[in-house]
Amino acid sequence: MTEDKVKGDLKFNTTLVYGLQAAGFIVGLTFIAAVILNYIKRDEVEGTLYESHFRWQIRTFWFSVLWSIIGALLSVVIVGFIVLFANAVWVIYRIIKGWLALNDEKPMYS
């Protein structure tokens, strides 16, 4: 496989994960599918700029899960709804920021 083909596949997979994360707002299971794809393809992106995007995507998932649990528990006292809303805004921000960096072929955390 040529280097350009491999790079194209890695970029496609990274873009796909951002798309699945975004679709997670409509169909929640795609958010889980995205992180599964991250873990399956993680070795393939090692040492490339896509590695930082995978790390960004995985952290987005796990912190979102954490804040969703905290928000759900706190929803009993109304504050949880604010936490859940803030979590949704944060996830949207991370998807957009990551996608823009990917389209510019820039790594995250730079």
PyMOL commands that set and color helices and strands:
alter all, ss='L'
color gray80, all
select helices_A, chain A and resi 3-23+29-45+49-77+79-103
alter helices_A, ss='H'
color red, helices_A
deselect
rebuild
show_as cartoon
